[in-house]
Amino acid sequence: LATHWLNDQRTRALSRQAFMDDLTELPNRRSFHQVLGHALDRARRNGTKAALLYVDLDGFKRINDTMGHEAGDQLLRHVAKRIQAAIRLSDYACTHREPSLSISRLGGDEFTVLLEEVGSAENAELVARRILDSIARPLELGDRLIEAGASIGLAVYPEDGRAPDELVRAADRSMYAVKQTGGNGVRRAEGSAEEVDLVAFNAMLDAALADDQLRVHYQPIVSGETGRPVAVEALLRWSHPERGELGPGWFIPLAEDAGRVGELGTFVICEAVRWFEAVHRELAPDFRVAVNVSARQFEDERFADLVRELLDAASFRPDQLELEVTESVLIADAPEVIEQIRALSELGVGFALDDFGTGYSSLSLVKRIPVSRIKLDRSFVSGLPDDAEDIAIAYAVLGIADALGVPVVAEGVEDEAQQMFLTIRGCQELQGFLFSKPCAPETLRLVAGMATDAGEESTPGEGA
């Protein structure tokens, strides 16, 4: 009996270590992804809404640098408690659950709050503003009184994203939009303030294609060794004349439901090929263009032939096109999908495994498909070079990639400390606002050692 009790205690301790953040005693990133997945499954079954708040402190790096890491850790512990204090049981449908179980620390100064069965986005925004007010109260650190602020991004299931990674990206982008306007605020995922049915969406999309509302922007990817642009990622933007800028987190899920995401994907590839045709003489011979591809596109048996025809008609070598896929494209293990990937790979087209490490089966996918690059997700870069979990994950990904002979692209690089950490440890390529934001083709300038938007300085954050 005593042995059984001791084993049980060891198991509990190991479980806590794996799923809890030691500093704040909140659930960690691993726990968060599990809880979010289960919460969205419940929302899907019950036909309810769920809201995700992505909380990032304003000016934390400055406090950490000027007052020391001990003060920074103390601030994080206080913020964790203030977020917990700001959440009421009435903010949850499952009132028997402790509120702290839906509050997580992802790493660094990033926290999340998950609200299930919220009646509306407005209700979730009230909770977010309560958290802002709680964090903003003056705080005594050592012998100094400081005022902390936060930027909060809000995303609501199912409007802003149906899969866990989609919802996280939508909330993350919204948080960065707050930071770009000075911080200390709340913002809902762009373009999601109003729901539309599929009939209305189809009409909107038809008008967008006819009236040139859809544009492809390009974010440079630079060499970790030289700092020179070696590639760009093509990113779809929708500028609606009345609704303003509509975010991908809003229109991509609707396009999937309407059966038109393949049409959008083809549009992006065609535009990227056309842009490359116009500028390829100014670029290095091995310069490439990366395009995100969805599972629906691979389900079309004509997709590989379409890509082949586009390349045949252009001054575009197959190895200069890289298709970025997430594990959701491959997790169903559909033979037709794998067959098309292999056919394009044999043609010379490259494949990058995007959002690496955020799901559950990435390692097996590296063995099953011809991966030319691994993209280290931005959520694992944000806490570098200080956060222990992000350091461990970065080491692990770089080690795996090195053993496989596959280069790594780190997303979301925002400061020189992150850049130095990654390049010293052998990360071959970097992407993020430290180098350039996503730019319209007419303003993008790719020059030796620099990638910029002509006429605008880059600001912290990352496009999507």
N, C-alpha and C positions, 0 to 999 in steps of 0.2 A: 504493500500500500504506500509506504514512504517513497519507494522507488518510482512508483506510478505518479505520485504527487510531484516529485522532483522533475521528472520528465515533462509533466504538464506545465510546470513553471518555466522550464527552459524553452518549451515550445512557445508559450505566451511571450516570453522575453524576446525570442528571435522574431516572432511575428510583429511585435511592437517595433523592433529595430528596423524591420523591412518596410513598415508602412507608416511610421510616425517620424516627424521631424524633431530631432533632439532639442533644438534651440527653443522652439515655440510650443512644443508638445501638441502641435496640430498634425492632422494627416498630411503625408507628403505627396509628391507628384504621383508616385505609383498608386497610392491609395485613391487619389483624386480621379485618375483615369478609370479605375474600377467602379467607383461610386457613380461617376458621370454616366458610364455605359449602362449600369443597372437603372439609373434614374430615367434615362431616355427610353429604355425598354418599357418601363412602367408607364411613362407618358404616352408612348405609342399604343400600348394595349388599352389604356383608359381614355384615350382621346383628350388628354389634358396638356397644358402648357408647362414648360419649365424655363427658368431664367438662370443665366450664368453671368455673374459679375466678375470681371477681371480687374483686380486692384493692384496698382503699381505706385509706389511712393514717389513723390516729387523731390528731387534734390538729395536723394539718399547717398549717392556716391560722394557728393560734396561733404556731407556730414561724416561719412566713413573716413574720407581722406583727411579732413581737418581735425576731427576729434578722436580718431582711432577706431579700430575694429571693435573694441570692447563697448564703446559708446554706440556703435552701429548695431551690435547684437542686442544691446539694451533697448534701443529704439524698436527693433523688430519684435521683441517680446511685448513691449507696451502696445504696439500696433495690433498684434494678434489678440491681446486681451480687449482692446477697444472695439475691434471688429466683432468679437464674440458678444460684448456687452450691447452692441448696437442691434443685434439680431434678436427678435422676439419670437416666442413660440407661435404667435399668431401669423408669423411670416411663413409658416410651414403647414401643410395639410397633415403630415404625420407628426402630431404634437407629442407623441410619446418618445420621439427621437431627440437626443441631445443636440442642440443647435451646432455645437462644435464639430460634429461629425460631417457637416456639410460646408465647413470652412477649412480650406487647405492652404498650405504654403508650398508653392511650386519650387521655390528656390530664390536666392537673392532677396530682393524686396518685392516679390510678386506673390500675391494671394488670390484665391478664388473663393467665391461664395455661390453655392448652388441652392436655388429656391425651387421646390417642386410644387406643382399644382397652383401656380400663380394665376390669378384671374386675368391679369393684363400686364402689358409692358409698363404701364403707368405705376402699377403696384410695386413692381420690381425697382423702378426708378426711385420711388419713395424710400425703399430700403437702402438703395445706393447713396442717396443724399443724407440719410441718417448716419451711414458709415462715414461719409465725408465730414460731417459735422463732428462726429466723435473723434476722428483722427486729428482734426484741426485744432482741438483744444490745446493750449500751451502745455508743454511737457518739460519736466526738469531732468536734464541729463548731466550728471556730475554737478558742477557748480554753475551750469548755464541753463537758461530757460529758452527752449526753442519751440518753434511752431512748425509742425510737419503738415504736408499736404499730400494729396493723392489724385491720380487720374484713374477713372473707372470706366471700363468699357462694358456695355450691356448687350447681350445677345439672347434671343428668346427662341426656344424650340416650339413649333417647327418652322416658323417663318424665316429665321436667320440661319438655319442649318438643321439638317435632320440627323446627320451622323455626328458622333462626339467630336471628331477632329474638325468638322466644319463649324460647329458651334464655338469651339475654342478659338479657331482662327478669326471668326467674325467678332467675338468679344475682344480679342487681342488687337485686331486692327482698329476697332473703335477706341480702345484705350490709347493707342498711339495717336489717333486723330485728336484726342483731348490734349495730349502732351504737345503736339505741334501748335496748338492754339494757346499755350501758356500753362496748361495743367490745371489742377484743382477743379475738376468738373466731372460730369457724367455724360456719356454719349451712347446712344443706341446704334447698333450696326447700321451702316449707311443704306438708305433706300428701303428700310424695312418698316417704316412707321405706318405703312398702310398695306393691308393684305389685298391681293387680287385673285380672282379665280382664273382657271387655265384658259378660258375663252378670252378674257380680257388680256391675259398675258400674251397669248398668241397674237392678238391684234397689236399690242405694244411692240412685240418683237418684229413683226412684219414691217411696222412703221420704222423701227430702228434700223433695219437692214436697208430699207428703201431710202431713208433720209440721212444716211451716214452718221447715225448717232453712236454706232459702235466703233471704237478705235482700239488699236493695239499699241501699248506702251512697252518700253524695253528697259530692263534694269541690268546694268553691267555686272559681270562676274570677273573678278580680277585674279591674277596670279599671286599666290602668297609669297612667292620668291621675289618677283619684280614689281608688283603693284600695277602691272599693265593689264588692260582689259583683254580677256581671252575668249569671252562669250557674252551673250545677253540672254536673259529670260524674257519671253514674250508674254505679256499680261493683258487680258481683255478688260476694257473700260467701257461703261455705258453712260453717256451724257444725255439725260432726258431733258427736253426743252422745258418741261413743267415740274417734274419731280426732282430735278437736279441729278447729281452723281449717284448712280445706283451701284451698290457694292456687289461683287461676285457672290458673297455669302447669301445674298438675297436672290439674284436672278439665276445662278447656276442650278440650285435645287429645283426651281420652278421649270427651268428648261429640261431638266431630267424627267420631271413628272409629265411634261408636255411632249416628251419624246423628241426634243429638238436640241439636246446638248451636242449631238454629233454634228449638227449644222453649225453650231457656234464653234466647235472644235475645228471643223474644216475651214471656217472663216479665219480663225487665228493662224492656222498653218499657211493658208494662201497669202495672207497679209505679211506674215514673217518671210516667206519666200520672196514675195515682191519687194519687200524692204531690202533683203539681202542682195537681190539682183541689182538694186540701185547703188549700193554702197560697197559691194564686196571688193572692188579694186583698191579701196582705201584701207582694207583690213589685212591682217596677217593671213597667210595661206591656210593655217589650221584653225582660224576663228570659227566658232560654231554658234548656232541659235538653238535655244532650249524652249520647248513648247509643252505645256501640261496637257495630258491626255486622260480622258475619263474611261471608265469601264464600258459605258454605252458605245463609245466609238469603236472599241475592239470587238463588241458584239456584232457590229456590221461586217459581214464577210467581205465587203468590198473595200474596207479601210486600207489594207496593205496595198492593194492595187491603186487606190487613189493617191497615196503617198508616193508610190513609185512613179506614177504619171506626172505628178507635180515636179518631182526631182528631174525626170527625163526632159521636161520642157524648160528647165532653168539651168543657170550656171551655178549649180549647187551640188557639190559632191554629197553623197549620202552620209559620209562620216561627219559632215558639218551640221547635220540635223540631229538633235538629241531630244528624245521624247521622255518627259518626266512622268513617272507613274507612281502611285501610292500603292500600298499593299492591298487596299480595298479593290483595286483592279484585278488582283490575282488570287485573292483569298478564297474565292469560290472554286478555284482550280478548274475552270472551264477549258476543255481541250481546244476549242476554237480560238480562245484568247491567246493561250500559250503558242498555238500554231502561227498566229499572225505576228506575235512578237518575234518568234524565231525566224519567220520569213523576212521581216524587216531587218533583223539583226544580220542575217546572211547577206542582205543587200548592202549593209554597211552602216545603217542607222544605229545611233547609240541610244542606250536606255539608262536613265538616272533614277535611282530609287529615292523618291521624295519623302519628306517627313520621317526620316529614318529614326526608329527608336520610340515613336509615339504610340505604336500599336503592339500587337502581341506575337506577330509571326515574321518579323522582318528578316531574322537570321535565316530561316528556311527559304525565304524568297531569294536571298542572295545566291543560294545553291541552285534554284530552279530556273532562273532566267538569266540571260546574258547581260549582266549589269556592267555598264561602262563607268558609272560614277555613283557614289552614295552622297546624299545631301543630309548633313547634320542639321536637325531641326532647330529653328530659332529659339524654341523654348529651352534648349539645352545650352545655348550660347549666352543667353541674357545674364546669367549669374557669374560668368567667367570674369576675372580669374579668381574670385573669392569663394564662391559657393562650392562646398565639398561634393554635393551630389552632381552638379554640372561638371566639375573637374573629373570625377570618376567616370561619368558617361562619355565625356569627350575622349578621355584616355582609351576607354573600351572600344568606341567606334573607330578611332584612328588606328588602334591596334589590330582590330578585325580587318579593316580595309587594307592595312599594310600587308597582313598575312595573305590576303586574297589578291594583292596586287591591283587594287581598285582605288583610284584617287577619291578624295573627299572634298566636297564643297560645303563650307560652313555658312549657313544663312543668318541674317540678322546681326551682322557685325556692326557695332555702333560706336565703338571707341578704340583708341590705340592700344589700350591694355588687353582687350579681347583679341585684337589683331596680333599682338606680340605673342600672347599665350599660344594661339593656334599655329602661327607660322613656326615658332620655335619647336613645336611638337610635330611638325611635318605635315600640317594641313595644306594641301596643294592649292586650293582656290577659296576665295572669300566673296561674299555677297552681302550688301547691306547699305544703310544710309551713310556710313562712314565714307563710302566711295561715291555713291550716287543714289538718288531716289529713282523710281521708274519714270521714264521721260517719254514724251511724245516724240515720234521719229524726226520731226522737223527741228526739235531743239536738242536732241541727243548728240553729244560730241564724244567720240572715242579717240583719244590721243594717247601717245606714249606716256605711261606713268600716271594717267588721270582719266577718270570717266565722270563727266558732269552734264548737267542740264544747262545749256547755254542761256545765261540770263538769270539763273536762280542758283543760290547756294544750297547745298544739301543740308538736310536737317535730320535729327534722330528719328528712327523708325524703320519700317520696312513695308514695301508694297506687297500685294497679293493678287 
